[in-house]
């Protein structure tokens, strides 16, 4: 443990660099920009309302993050999360179920209510920003529910096939489905369960896949709990390639 502290302390002296995208926790003032992003990226059925966005920020202000263009201030990506029990995936069938579960008093698991983006640099900024907070708070796992937008066309071409076959199909070692492949590239590579009627999504035939990602270096929880957040932020910056 002493060697780990010395290693982290050496990394911590490196300065943080400015970037063209910056991330921060969301507030009520961001609601117009959030609504615009929702309406751009989701259908009327899928998009969150102003009241829903407000409720997410109010419920967990430390788990609502936005990424913004440093020049224009335009919202590039948003991420909303909530605490869940470690075994929550066993008792849910839909995205709505995941959002309505009672929050546990303690735990190490988060559920990503939504990840919405118009710029991939925004997603990267969200992950980099939240990582130190996740380490400090002791979060170990983050779950996301993913659509499978290639499913409808695949089923049309393989009428005898099964949804499970498509979800687990690989091409050159990566998921066949483009959305699952994207999430796998961001660390959400563990397929936990496949849910029918998970969320309205025509190309996915309303199926969703619960994916689990592990917060990098979260196994060192005793170390992070002993360090101040600014120190963890300085440590995390040069290690961001792990995300």
FENSUL-V507826 format. One record per residue. N is the residue number from 1. PSI is psi as a letter, one per 30 degrees, with the letter a starting at -180 (* if undefined). Layout:
((N:PSI) (N:PSI))
This chain:
((1:e) (2:e) (3:e) (4:e) (5:e) (6:e) (7:e) (8:e) (9:e) (10:e) (11:e) (12:f) (13:f) (14:k) (15:l) (16:k) (17:k) (18:k) (19:l) (20:f) (21:k) (22:k) (23:l) (24:l) (25:k) (26:l) (27:l) (28:e) (29:f) (30:f) (31:e) (32:e) (33:e) (34:e) (35:e) (36:e) (37:e) (38:e) (39:f) (40:e) (41:f) (42:l) (43:l) (44:e) (45:e) (46:e) (47:k) (48:k) (49:l) (50:e) (51:e) (52:e) (53:e) (54:e) (55:e) (56:e) (57:e) (58:e) (59:e) (60:i) (61:f) (62:g) (63:g) (64:j) (65:k) (66:k) (67:k) (68:k) (69:k) (70:f) (71:e) (72:f) (73:g) (74:k) (75:k) (76:f) (77:l) (78:k) (79:k) (80:k) (81:l) (82:l) (83:k) (84:l) (85:l) (86:f) (87:g) (88:e) (89:f) (90:f) (91:g) (92:l) (93:f) (94:l) (95:e) (96:e) (97:e) (98:e) (99:f) (100:f) (101:k) (102:k) (103:k) (104:l) (105:e) (106:l) (107:l) (108:g) (109:k) (110:k) (111:k) (112:j) (113:e) (114:k) (115:j) (116:k) (117:k) (118:g) (119:k) (120:f) (121:f) (122:e) (123:e) (124:e) (125:e) (126:e) (127:e) (128:e) (129:e) (130:f) (131:e) (132:e) (133:e) (134:e) (135:e) (136:e) (137:f) (138:g) (139:k) (140:e) (141:k) (142:k) (143:k) (144:k) (145:k) (146:k) (147:l) (148:i) (149:f) (150:f) (151:e) (152:e) (153:e) (154:e) (155:e) (156:e) (157:f) (158:i) (159:f) (160:f) (161:l) (162:k) (163:e) (164:e) (165:e) (166:e) (167:e) (168:f) (169:k) (170:l) (171:j) (172:h) (173:f) (174:l) (175:k) (176:e) (177:k) (178:e) (179:e) (180:e) (181:e) (182:e) (183:e) (184:e) (185:f) (186:g) (187:f) (188:i) (189:g) (190:j) (191:j) (192:e) (193:l) (194:k) (195:k) (196:k) (197:h) (198:e) (199:k) (200:j) (201:j) (202:e) (203:f) (204:g) (205:h) (206:g) (207:l) (208:l) (209:k) (210:k) (211:k) (212:k) (213:k) (214:k) (215:j) (216:k) (217:g) (218:f) (219:f) (220:h) (221:e) (222:e) (223:e) (224:e) (225:f) (226:f) (227:l) (228:k) (229:e) (230:e) (231:e) (232:e) (233:e) (234:e) (235:e) (236:e) (237:e) (238:f) (239:g) (240:f) (241:f) (242:f) (243:*))
